[in-house]
Every structure is written in structure tokens, then in C-alpha cells.
């Protein structure tokens, strides 16, 4: 192949400005594309090792994480305080054994706008003599619950189909509880089978 021709030279002073602006725009676009590609790669790796249920999942945009709470602050207190931005529910996390507050909570709003307003207005506010910190929740707890529930239902349906195949084959018929092979699913499969 013949070498490509050299670019045409434009001697106008404003021509160099146009090139610089285009170069800056393309550099920014390239950086954005690189960051997006790296984020996607990280998400795929996290999905492969089981840290997140789906590489395309995003954390909820209606949930705030609130930390540095006073141990005496209650769920109802937070709901009263944060409800001025819109309907919400507060969930202070507690120690499983003692029931003591772990000094952080999740506030769920019905709309994204309410969560954004609460984040802007309530970060660094003093509640019960403590300066709290607010941020958007990065927790994937709800997505994990839905993912696990969905997979469990698929597994139960698959095993129920295996039991039906065994029964229709006429050979060594196994009960649905034997196909499931464990107490975890036994009651659910039997209930679904009998329904």
C-alpha cells in the first residue's frame, strides 16, 4: 500500500485553535471510554468471583447510607427527621446478639429526587448530639435477595421437572423430596408439587 499523504497544512492562526479543541474533545472522549471499559471489566470480575449478582447492576438511587449515629437514635427518630424530604423508611442496623445500634442506617425513599434532597441537606447535620454523614447507598443487599430468590425458584422448578421426568419414564420413581435431596427445599417443593 502506498503511504498515506501528509495532512494538509493550514497557515491560518485560528486553524491551530480548532485542532487543539478537537484534540481535547477526543482525548476526553477516549478517557471516558477507557474509564467505562475499565469499570465494566471490574464489574465482570466481581460477578465472576461472586461479589455482585450481575455485572450490569447498579446500586439503588433511592437509598441513603447514614453513619456516625448516636447509639440512642431510633428508627422512628430518623423517619421523622428524613420524612420532610418525602415518604421514607429508616432501618438502623443492630448487633444480632445484643440488639445495640451499630451507629449506621439505611434510609429508603420512594423517589430519587427525595433521596437527592435529603443527601444535600442532611450531610454533616447534628442529630442527637452527633454530626452524621450521609451518602448514597452502595449496598446491593436488595439485588442479592432478588437474585438468590430467583435462582432458588429456578432450582426448585428444575428439580421438579427432573422429578416429573423420572415419574413419566416409569422406571424407579423417586419422590420430589428425594430429587431435591435436602431439607432446604423439601417443604417448598412438596408444597409446589401438591398445589
C-alpha positions in Angstrom: 0.0 0.0 0.0 1.2 3.5 -0.7 1.8 5.6 2.4 -1.0 7.9 3.3 -0.5 11.5 2.2 0.7 14.0 4.8 -2.0 16.2 6.3 -2.6 19.5 4.6 -1.1 22.4 6.4 -3.3 25.4 7.1 -1.3 28.6 7.9 -4.2 30.5 9.4 -3.6 31.1 13.2 -7.2 30.1 14.1 -6.8 26.7 12.4 -4.4 25.6 15.2 -7.1 26.5 17.8 -9.6 24.3 16.0 -7.2 21.4 16.0 -6.4 21.8 19.7 -10.1 21.9 20.6 -10.8 18.8 18.6 -7.8 17.1 20.2 -9.0 18.0 23.7 -12.5 16.7 22.9 -11.2 13.4 21.5 -8.9 13.0 24.5 -11.8 13.5 26.9 -13.9 11.1 24.9 -11.1 8.5 24.9 -10.6 8.9 28.6 -14.3 8.5 29.3 -14.4 5.4 27.1 -11.4 3.9 28.8 -12.9 4.5 32.3 -16.2 3.0 31.2 -14.4 -0.1 29.8 -12.3 -0.5 33.0 -15.4 -0.2 35.2 -17.2 -2.8 33.1 -14.2 -5.1 33.3 -14.1 -4.7 37.1 -17.8 -5.4 37.3 -17.4 -8.6 35.3 -14.6 -9.8 37.6 -16.7 -9.0 40.7 -19.6 -11.0 39.1 -17.3 -13.9 38.3 -15.9 -14.1 41.9 -19.4 -13.8 43.4 -19.2 -10.3 44.9 -22.1 -9.0 42.9 -25.0 -10.9 41.4 -24.9 -9.2 38.0 -22.2 -7.1 36.2 -24.8 -4.6 34.9 -26.4 -4.0 38.3 -26.4 -0.5 39.8 -26.9 0.4 43.5 -30.3 1.8 44.3 -30.6 5.6 43.7 -33.4 6.0 46.3 -31.4 4.7 49.3 -29.1 6.7 51.6 -26.4 5.4 53.9 -26.3 7.3 57.2 -23.4 6.8 59.6 -21.9 8.2 62.8 -25.3 7.9 64.5 -25.8 8.3 68.2 -26.5 4.8 69.7 -29.7 6.2 71.3 -31.1 7.3 67.9 -34.1 5.1 66.9 -35.6 4.2 63.6 -38.7 6.3 64.3 -36.5 9.4 65.0 -34.7 9.1 61.6 -38.1 8.6 59.8 -39.5 11.7 61.4 -36.3 13.8 60.5 -35.9 12.5 57.0 -39.7 12.4 56.1 -39.6 16.1 55.4 -38.0 15.2 52.1 -40.6 12.6 51.2 -42.0 9.3 52.4 -39.3 7.1 53.7 -38.4 4.2 55.9 -35.4 4.0 58.2 -33.5 0.9 59.2 -30.8 1.2 61.8 -28.6 -1.8 61.8 -28.1 -3.6 65.1 -25.9 -6.2 66.7 -27.6 -9.6 66.3 -26.7 -10.7 69.8 -27.1 -7.6 71.9 -29.5 -5.5 69.8 -27.3 -2.5 70.3 -27.1 0.0 67.4 -24.2 -0.3 65.1 -24.5 3.5 64.6 -25.4 3.4 60.9 -28.6 3.1 59.0 -30.2 2.9 55.6 -33.0 5.4 54.6 -35.2 4.3 51.7 -37.1 7.0 49.9 -39.8 6.5 47.3 -38.3 8.8 44.7 -34.8 9.6 43.6 -35.4 13.4 44.0 -36.3 12.9 47.7 -33.1 11.0 48.3 -31.0 13.7 46.5 -32.6 16.5 48.5 -32.0 14.6 51.8 -28.4 13.9 50.8 -27.8 17.6 50.0 -29.5 18.9 53.2 -28.7 16.3 55.8 -25.0 15.5 55.3 -23.0 16.9 58.3 -26.1 17.7 60.3 -26.2 17.2 64.0 -28.7 14.6 65.2 -28.8 13.6 68.9 -25.5 15.4 69.6 -23.7 13.6 66.7 -22.7 15.0 63.4 -23.9 12.4 60.9 -22.6 11.6 57.4 -24.9 10.8 54.5 -24.1 9.2 51.2 -25.9 7.3 48.5 -26.0 3.6 49.4 -23.7 1.3 47.5 -25.3 -1.8 49.1 -26.5 -4.5 46.8 -28.5 -6.2 49.5 -31.8 -6.0 47.8 -30.4 -7.1 44.5 -28.8 -10.1 46.2 -32.1 -11.0 47.8 -33.9 -10.9 44.5 -31.1 -12.8 42.8 -31.0 -15.6 45.4 -34.8 -15.8 45.4 -34.9 -16.0 41.6 -32.1 -18.7 41.5 -33.8 -20.7 44.2 -37.1 -20.7 42.4 -35.3 -21.7 39.2 -33.6 -24.6 41.0 -36.9 -25.8 42.5 -38.6 -25.7 39.1 -35.6 -27.6 37.6 -35.7 -30.2 40.2 -39.5 -30.5 40.0 -39.1 -31.1 36.2 -36.5 -33.8 37.0 -39.0 -35.5 39.3 -41.7 -35.3 36.6 -39.3 -36.8 34.0 -38.4 -39.7 36.4 -42.1 -40.3 37.1 -43.0 -40.2 33.3 -40.2 -42.6 32.5 -41.9 -45.2 34.6 -38.6 -46.5 35.9 -37.5 -46.2 39.6 -39.9 -43.4 40.5 -38.5 -41.1 43.1 -40.5 -38.7 45.2 -39.9 -35.0 44.6 -38.3 -34.7 48.0 -35.7 -37.3 47.0 -34.9 -35.5 43.8 -34.4 -32.2 45.7 -32.1 -34.1 48.1 -32.2 -31.8 51.0 -34.3 -30.3 53.8 -33.8 -26.8 52.5 -36.1 -27.3 49.5 -38.2 -30.2 50.7 -41.1 -28.3 52.1 -41.2 -25.8 49.2 -41.0 -28.5 46.5 -43.7 -30.6 48.2 -45.9 -27.5 48.6 -45.5 -26.6 44.9 -45.9 -30.1 43.8 -49.2 -30.5 45.7 -50.5 -27.2 44.6 
